[in-house]
Amino acid sequence: MRCSVKAPAKINLSLDAIKKRDDGFHEVEMIMTMVDLADRIDLTDIEGDRITVDVSEGFVPNDHRNLAYQAAALLKQRCNIKRGVSIYITKRIPVAAGLAGGSSDAAATLKGLNQLWDLGLSLDELAELGAEIGSDVSFCVYGGTALATGRGEIIKAIPAPPSCWVILAKPPIGVSTAEVYKRLNVNTIQHANTQEMIRAITDQNFKGICENLHNVLEAVTLDMHPEVRNIKEQMIRFGADGVLMSGSGPTIFGLVEHESRLHRVYNGLRGFCQDVFAVRLIRSTDT
């Protein structure tokens, strides 16, 4: 038996760090939503009590470091599963990009194996398992649009933003999330107005969403990597309605309301960056 599951990327419409926690993580408030750029996870029953992972991109680990592998191993352990599974990941989401590609792969693996192995676990139970793998995995299990708090694992669904285009541009560098948070000073940053962003989304106020885009990690990453700052400046120059870095970066996204402007922004950025995508927001939780 086999099944295939989509693993969509996420962007942060808002990311705030409230304080440093005793466990070393930061207390965060994040508004995340999914976009129609997705990896595909193919899960196939195999002989023996083992997990194999193959990835379409050679630089993605195919062993215990892979979050999809960790998801399968955790599910096997908790549910006492003695079956084998082959995981094939077709990558479309750039790696180490601030788009939760690995976390979404893990979430899709949890959901797919729940179906393949007929475990009958609820989304809440899968999200609880996902939180043990990584901070973004719980959100990716639920999908849609949500407010994430705690270290990112406490998820509260909110309405989907109004439909629009999203331009994603990732420079050819990786960013260490741990290093960015290490350099963040929560006592001096300008905090996001999370409630105002939720209000704009609830009211389907596209202009209000663009005006309240905020990511406290952005200034840190832009100082560390001037090429990320350059991409943001170019995206603004080419006319995106709202521009922000996703997660700890380095991907910059631009919200574009009208298709007539989409091609100008997309084509302009292709001159500065190889990894450029024009996608839509996913307005349904059916991922």
Phi, psi and chi 1 to 4 in degrees:
 res  aa     phi    psi   chi1   chi2   chi3   chi4
   1 MET       -  154.4  -68.1  179.7   61.9      -
   2 ARG  -151.9  161.5   60.5  177.0  -63.0  169.6
   3 CYS  -150.9  157.6   72.4      -      -      -
   4 SER  -122.7  140.0  -63.4      -      -      -
   5 VAL  -135.0  137.1 -169.0      -      -      -
   6 LYS   -79.5  145.0  -80.0  178.1   67.4  175.8
   7 ALA  -127.2   87.9      -      -      -      -
   8 PRO   -74.2  154.1   -9.5   24.8      -      -
   9 ALA   -77.5  159.3      -      -      -      -
  10 LYS  -121.0  156.7   63.9   83.6 -177.1  167.3
  11 ILE  -126.1  155.2   56.4  172.9      -      -
  12 ASN   -98.7  113.2  -63.8   85.7      -      -
  13 LEU   -75.2  -25.4  -62.1  175.9      -      -
  14 SER  -152.6  138.2 -179.2      -      -      -
  15 LEU  -143.2  116.5 -166.5  163.4      -      -
  16 ASP  -126.1  141.9 -159.9    3.4      -      -
  17 ALA  -110.5  118.7      -      -      -      -
  18 ILE   -85.4  -45.6  -50.0  -56.3      -      -
  19 LYS  -164.3  164.5   64.1  177.7 -177.9  178.0
  20 LYS   -85.4  131.2 -173.2   83.5  174.1  -77.3
  21 ARG   -89.4  163.0  -66.0  159.2   43.2  128.1
  22 ASP   -64.9  -25.1  -67.8  -20.9      -      -
  23 ASP   -85.1    4.1   60.6    7.1      -      -
  24 GLY    96.1  -18.9      -      -      -      -
  25 PHE   -81.2  169.8  -70.6   96.3      -      -
  26 HIS  -101.4  142.5  -78.7   76.3      -      -
  27 GLU   -75.0  122.9 -168.4   77.8   19.2      -
  28 VAL  -123.6  160.4  -63.0      -      -      -
  29 GLU  -129.5  116.4  -75.8 -176.2   -9.4      -
  30 MET  -131.6  136.9  -57.8 -173.3  -69.3      -
  31 ILE  -107.5  116.8  -62.9  174.3      -      -
  32 MET  -121.0  148.9  -62.3 -171.3  -77.0      -
  33 THR  -145.0  158.9 -167.9      -      -      -
  34 MET  -101.2  149.5  -71.1 -171.2  144.7      -
  35 VAL  -121.0  160.6  -62.2      -      -      -
  36 ASP   -85.3   55.3 -165.8   18.6      -      -
  37 LEU  -126.5  117.5  173.7   69.7      -      -
  38 ALA  -140.2  143.6      -      -      -      -
  39 ASP   -78.5  164.1  -64.5  -16.7      -      -
  40 ARG  -121.4  132.5 -167.8 -179.4   78.4 -130.4
  41 ILE  -109.4  117.6  -48.4  -62.7      -      -
  42 ASP  -105.4  121.9  -68.5  -54.5      -      -
  43 LEU  -113.9  127.5  -56.2  165.3      -      -
  44 THR  -133.7  133.7  -52.1      -      -      -
  45 ASP   -62.7  135.6  -84.1  -39.6      -      -
  46 ILE  -133.1  163.6   58.5  173.6      -      -
  47 GLU   -69.2  146.8  -65.9  -66.8  -34.3      -
  48 GLY    88.3  161.1      -      -      -      -
  49 ASP   -91.9   77.1 -176.4   10.1      -      -
  50 ARG  -152.1  164.6   59.1 -162.1  176.7   98.4
  51 ILE  -124.6  127.7  -58.6  165.9      -      -
  52 THR  -119.6  144.8   67.2      -      -      -
  53 VAL  -128.9  129.7  177.4      -      -      -
  54 ASP  -126.3  142.6  -72.8  -59.7      -      -
  55 VAL  -129.3  141.0 -170.8      -      -      -
  56 SER   -66.6  -24.4   62.7      -      -      -
  57 GLU  -102.8  128.5  -60.4  -71.6  -13.6      -
  58 GLY   -69.3  -21.3      -      -      -      -
  59 PHE   -90.4    6.1   45.6   81.2      -      -
  60 VAL   -94.9  129.8  177.4      -      -      -
  61 PRO   -62.0  144.9   20.5  -31.6      -      -
  62 ASN  -117.5   26.4   62.5   -5.2      -      -
  63 ASP  -125.9 -153.1   54.0   18.7      -      -
  64 HIS   -64.1  -13.7   62.7   90.2      -      -
  65 ARG   -75.5  -19.4  -65.5  169.3  -64.9  168.5
  66 ASN   -75.5  131.5 -172.2  -69.5      -      -
  67 LEU   -67.8  -29.0  -64.2 -171.9      -      -
  68 ALA   -66.8  -40.3      -      -      -      -
  69 TYR   -59.8  -45.9 -179.3  104.3      -      -
  70 GLN   -62.0  -37.3  -67.8  177.3   28.2      -
  71 ALA   -63.8  -45.1      -      -      -      -
  72 ALA   -64.9  -42.1      -      -      -      -
  73 ALA   -64.2  -41.3      -      -      -      -
  74 LEU   -65.8  -42.4 -177.1   60.8      -      -
  75 LEU   -65.6  -41.3 -152.9   53.7      -      -
  76 LYS   -60.7  -42.7  -81.2  170.9   62.7   63.8
  77 GLN   -67.5  -49.1  176.9 -164.7  -13.1      -
  78 ARG   -69.4  -33.2  -67.8  -61.3  166.4   81.6
  79 CYS  -103.0    7.1  -62.4      -      -      -
  80 ASN    54.2   50.0 -164.1   29.5      -      -
  81 ILE   -91.8  128.4  -58.8  -63.3      -      -
  82 LYS  -108.9   21.2  -58.5  -59.2 -178.1 -175.3
  83 ARG   -97.4  158.7  -65.0  162.0   62.3  175.0
  84 GLY   -99.7  154.4      -      -      -      -
  85 VAL  -144.3  139.4   63.4      -      -      -
  86 SER  -102.3  129.1  162.9      -      -      -
  87 ILE  -113.3  119.9  -56.7  170.3      -      -
  88 TYR  -114.6  124.0 -172.9   82.4      -      -
  89 ILE  -109.8  115.6  -55.6  172.4      -      -
  90 THR   -92.7  109.4  -56.3      -      -      -
  91 LYS   -85.5  127.8  -70.4  -64.0  -65.7 -179.5
  92 ARG  -123.7  -27.4  -73.0 -166.3   67.0 -134.0
  93 ILE   -76.1  127.3  -56.5  170.3      -      -
  94 PRO   -57.3  148.4  -22.6   32.3      -      -
  95 VAL   -85.0  145.1  177.9      -      -      -
  96 ALA    51.8   51.3      -      -      -      -
  97 ALA  -116.3   -5.1      -      -      -      -
  98 GLY    81.8   16.8      -      -      -      -
  99 LEU  -112.3    7.1  -60.3  172.9      -      -
 100 ALA    62.1   34.0      -      -      -      -
 101 GLY   -58.8  -49.2      -      -      -      -
 102 GLY   -65.1  -40.1      -      -      -      -
 103 SER   -65.5  -39.6  -64.9      -      -      -
 104 SER   -68.4  -36.3 -166.3      -      -      -
 105 ASP   -60.7  -42.2  -68.1  -12.1      -      -
 106 ALA   -64.3  -44.1      -      -      -      -
 107 ALA   -63.4  -42.5      -      -      -      -
 108 ALA   -64.9  -36.4      -      -      -      -
 109 THR   -64.8  -43.8  -60.2      -      -      -
 110 LEU   -58.7  -46.9  -71.2  172.6      -      -
 111 LYS   -68.0  -40.3  -68.5 -163.4  -75.6 -172.6
 112 GLY   -67.5  -42.7      -      -      -      -
 113 LEU   -70.9  -31.7  -71.0  177.7      -      -
 114 ASN   -57.9  -37.3 -172.8   43.1      -      -
 115 GLN   -78.5  -47.2  175.5 -174.7  -28.0      -
 116 LEU   -62.2  -39.6 -172.5   68.6      -      -
 117 TRP   -95.0    2.3  -68.4  -20.0      -      -
 118 ASP    53.4   51.7 -162.9   23.4      -      -
 119 LEU   -84.9  -26.2  -59.5  176.9      -      -
 120 GLY    71.6   22.8      -      -      -      -
 121 LEU   -76.7  145.7  -62.3  174.8      -      -
 122 SER   -79.8  165.4   66.9      -      -      -
 123 LEU   -59.8  -38.0  -79.3 -177.7      -      -
 124 ASP   -60.8  -42.5  -70.2  -15.5      -      -
 125 GLU   -67.2  -39.9  -70.5  170.2  -47.1      -
 126 LEU   -66.2  -39.7  -66.1  174.6      -      -
 127 ALA   -65.4  -35.9      -      -      -      -
 128 GLU   -65.0  -40.8 -164.6  172.5  -37.2      -
 129 LEU   -65.1  -42.0  -73.4  170.7      -      -
 130 GLY   -59.4  -34.6      -      -      -      -
 131 ALA   -62.0  -25.1      -      -      -      -
 132 GLU   -75.6  -18.1  -61.6 -177.4   37.3      -
 133 ILE   -91.8  -43.2  -59.4  166.0      -      -
 134 GLY  -171.4  157.8      -      -      -      -
 135 SER   -64.0  -31.3  -62.5      -      -      -
 136 ASP   -90.0   -7.9  -73.8  -20.0      -      -
 137 VAL   -67.2  -38.7  179.3      -      -      -
 138 SER   -59.0  -46.8  -63.5      -      -      -
 139 PHE   -59.4  -43.3  165.6   73.3      -      -
 140 CYS   -65.7  -28.0  -66.4      -      -      -
 141 VAL   -64.0  -45.8  165.6      -      -      -
 142 TYR   -75.5  -40.5  -69.1  112.0      -      -
 143 GLY    73.2 -164.8      -      -      -      -
 144 GLY    71.8 -140.5      -      -      -      -
 145 THR  -128.2  137.4  -55.2      -      -      -
 146 ALA  -156.5  158.0      -      -      -      -
 147 LEU   -94.1  124.4  169.1   66.2      -      -
 148 ALA  -111.5  128.9      -      -      -      -
 149 THR  -127.6 -168.8   55.3      -      -      -
 150 GLY    69.7 -130.3      -      -      -      -
 151 ARG   -96.9   13.9   59.7  177.1  175.4   83.2
 152 GLY   116.9   -3.6      -      -      -      -
 153 GLU   -97.0   -9.3   84.4  -73.7    6.4      -
 154 ILE   -94.9  113.0  -57.9  170.0      -      -
 155 ILE  -113.9  129.5  -52.0  -60.6      -      -
 156 LYS  -126.6  116.5 -179.8 -177.2  178.4 -177.2
 157 ALA   -66.0  142.5      -      -      -      -
 158 ILE  -131.3  166.8   60.0  175.7      -      -
 159 PRO   -60.7  158.0  -22.7   32.9      -      -
 160 ALA   -74.2  146.0      -      -      -      -
 161 PRO   -66.5  166.0  -12.1   25.1      -      -
 162 PRO   -63.8  151.2   19.9  -30.8      -      -
 163 SER   -61.2  136.0 -179.5      -      -      -
 164 CYS  -160.6  170.5   69.8      -      -      -
 165 TRP   -87.0  150.8  -68.8   93.1      -      -
 166 VAL  -128.2  123.0 -176.8      -      -      -
 167 ILE   -97.1  125.9  -56.0  -74.0      -      -
 168 LEU  -111.5  131.8  -56.7  168.3      -      -
 169 ALA  -134.2  119.9      -      -      -      -
 170 LYS  -118.7  120.2  178.5 -167.2  176.6  -70.4
 171 PRO   -70.9  161.2   25.1  -31.5      -      -
 172 PRO   -80.5   54.6   29.9  -34.6      -      -
 173 ILE  -136.1  162.0   60.1  170.0      -      -
 174 GLY  -109.6  152.6      -      -      -      -
 175 VAL  -125.7  133.5  171.8      -      -      -
 176 SER   -84.7  113.3  164.4      -      -      -
 177 THR   -58.7  -41.4  -59.2      -      -      -
 178 ALA   -61.1  -41.2      -      -      -      -
 179 GLU   -67.7  -39.3 -178.3   62.9   25.4      -
 180 VAL   -63.5  -47.2  172.0      -      -      -
 181 TYR   -64.7  -33.5  -89.6  107.5      -      -
 182 LYS   -62.9  -35.5 -177.2  179.8  174.0 -176.7
 183 ARG   -86.4   -7.8  -64.0 -171.8 -176.6 -155.6
 184 LEU   -77.8  131.9 -178.2   71.0      -      -
 185 ASN  -109.7  102.6 -175.1  -17.5      -      -
 186 VAL   -67.7  -13.8  -66.6      -      -      -
 187 ASN   -84.7  -14.5  -61.8  -45.6      -      -
 188 THR  -117.5   -6.9   60.8      -      -      -
 189 ILE   -77.5  158.1   57.3  175.2      -      -
 190 GLN   -87.9  116.6  179.0 -175.5  -14.1      -
 191 HIS   -76.2  154.5  -69.2  -78.5      -      -
 192 ALA   -73.4  152.8      -      -      -      -
 193 ASN   -96.4   80.0 -167.0  -26.4      -      -
 194 THR   -60.8  -43.3  -54.9      -      -      -
 195 GLN   -66.7  -34.5  -68.7  -52.3  -48.7      -
 196 GLU   -67.3  -37.1 -162.5   60.0   39.3      -
 197 MET   -66.3  -43.1  174.8   59.8   87.0      -
 198 ILE   -60.6  -40.2  -67.1  173.5      -      -
 199 ARG   -63.5  -43.1 -171.7  173.7  -62.9  112.2
 200 ALA   -63.8  -40.6      -      -      -      -
 201 ILE   -65.8  -46.4  -67.9  171.6      -      -
 202 THR   -60.6  -37.2  -56.4      -      -      -
 203 ASP   -83.1    0.4  -67.2  -16.0      -      -
 204 GLN    56.0   39.5  -61.0  -68.5  -77.0      -
 205 ASN   -96.5   92.5  178.9   -3.4      -      -
 206 PHE   -60.2  -43.7 -179.1   76.7      -      -
 207 LYS   -61.1  -42.0 -175.6  170.4 -178.2  -74.8
 208 GLY   -64.6  -36.3      -      -      -      -
 209 ILE   -62.7  -47.4  -68.8  169.2      -      -
 210 CYS   -61.6  -37.2  -67.0      -      -      -
 211 GLU   -71.9  -22.1  -71.1  172.7  -12.7      -
 212 ASN  -107.7    9.1  -74.4  -76.9      -      -
 213 LEU   -59.6  128.8  -67.4  172.6      -      -
 214 HIS  -158.3  135.2 -166.8   80.8      -      -
 215 ASN  -141.6  111.6 -179.7  -12.2      -      -
 216 VAL   -69.3  -15.8  -62.9      -      -      -
 217 LEU   -82.7  -16.1  -56.5 -179.0      -      -
 218 GLU   -60.4  -47.6 -175.5  179.6   73.7      -
 219 ALA   -60.8  -35.9      -      -      -      -
 220 VAL   -64.9  -50.1  179.1      -      -      -
 221 THR   -66.0  -39.3  -60.3      -      -      -
 222 LEU   -63.9  -35.2  -94.3   52.1      -      -
 223 ASP   -69.5  -36.5  -76.1  -14.6      -      -
 224 MET   -73.8  -32.8  -68.4  168.2   62.6      -
 225 HIS  -134.0   91.7  -58.7  -76.1      -      -
 226 PRO   -57.4  -27.0  -23.5   32.4      -      -
 227 GLU   -65.6  -28.2   56.2  -92.2   61.8      -
 228 VAL   -70.8  -41.7 -178.7      -      -      -
 229 ARG   -59.3  -40.8 -177.5 -175.0  -59.5  -83.6
 230 ASN   -62.0  -42.3 -179.1   46.6      -      -
 231 ILE   -65.0  -40.1  -71.7  174.9      -      -
 232 LYS   -62.0  -44.6  178.9  173.0 -176.3  179.2
 233 GLU   -63.0  -39.5  -70.5  171.0   -8.4      -
 234 GLN   -67.9  -38.9  -62.2  -56.5  -28.7      -
 235 MET   -64.3  -38.8 -164.7  175.2  -72.9      -
 236 ILE   -64.7  -44.0  -66.9  169.9      -      -
 237 ARG   -61.9  -37.6 -176.3  166.8   74.6   87.3
 238 PHE   -79.3   -6.8  -70.6  124.4      -      -
 239 GLY   106.8   18.7      -      -      -      -
 240 ALA   -63.6  145.4      -      -      -      -
 241 ASP   -72.5  -36.2  -64.6  -55.8      -      -
 242 GLY  -145.3  136.3      -      -      -      -
 243 VAL  -132.2  135.6  179.8      -      -      -
 244 LEU  -157.7  155.6 -169.5   69.8      -      -
 245 MET   -82.8  141.7 -175.5 -177.4   79.6      -
 246 SER   -94.8  133.0 -175.2      -      -      -
 247 GLY    58.1 -137.7      -      -      -      -
 248 SER   -89.7    6.3   57.5      -      -      -
 249 GLY    87.8 -174.4      -      -      -      -
 250 PRO   -92.5    6.2   35.1  -37.0      -      -
 251 THR   -68.2  132.2  -59.5      -      -      -
 252 ILE  -103.8  136.6  -61.8  -70.9      -      -
 253 PHE  -119.6  151.1   70.8   85.1      -      -
 254 GLY  -126.9  133.4      -      -      -      -
 255 LEU   -90.2  130.9  -55.3 -178.8      -      -
 256 VAL  -129.9  119.7 -179.1      -      -      -
 257 GLU   -78.2  -40.2 -172.6  172.3   21.2      -
 258 HIS  -111.8  133.0  -60.0  -63.5      -      -
 259 GLU   -61.1  -27.9 -168.8  171.2   -3.8      -
 260 SER   -60.2  -29.4   57.6      -      -      -
 261 ARG   -90.9  -18.7 -168.9  176.7  -64.7 -178.2
 262 LEU   -55.7  -47.8  173.3   76.0      -      -
 263 HIS   -67.1  -35.3  -56.8  -67.0      -      -
 264 ARG   -63.0  -45.2 -177.9  174.5  132.6 -161.9
 265 VAL   -66.7  -47.6  178.8      -      -      -
 266 TYR   -61.0  -51.3  177.1   81.8      -      -
 267 ASN   -66.3  -36.5  -68.2  -28.9      -      -
 268 GLY   -63.1  -41.4      -      -      -      -
 269 LEU   -72.2  -26.8  -77.0  162.8      -      -
 270 ARG   -59.8  -23.2  -69.1  -73.8  -65.8  174.9
 271 GLY   -77.1  -14.9      -      -      -      -
 272 PHE  -111.8  -16.0  -67.8   87.9      -      -
 273 CYS  -153.9  136.2 -171.5      -      -      -
 274 GLN   -78.8  -43.1 -177.2  175.8  -11.1      -
 275 ASP   -87.4   90.3  -77.6  -25.9      -      -
 276 VAL  -126.9  131.2 -176.5      -      -      -
 277 PHE  -130.2  141.1  -54.1   88.5      -      -
 278 ALA  -112.7  113.6      -      -      -      -
 279 VAL  -134.4  176.3  -62.7      -      -      -
 280 ARG  -111.5  156.3  -56.5  -77.0  -67.5 -172.3
 281 LEU   -66.7  144.3  -70.1  179.7      -      -
 282 ILE   -90.5  114.8  -63.3  176.6      -      -
 283 ARG   -92.0   -9.7  -71.6 -179.7   51.1   80.6
 284 SER  -110.8  152.5  166.8      -      -      -
 285 THR   -81.9   -0.3   56.1      -      -      -
 286 ASP   -81.6   82.5 -177.5   17.8      -      -
 287 THR  -106.1      -   55.8      -      -      -
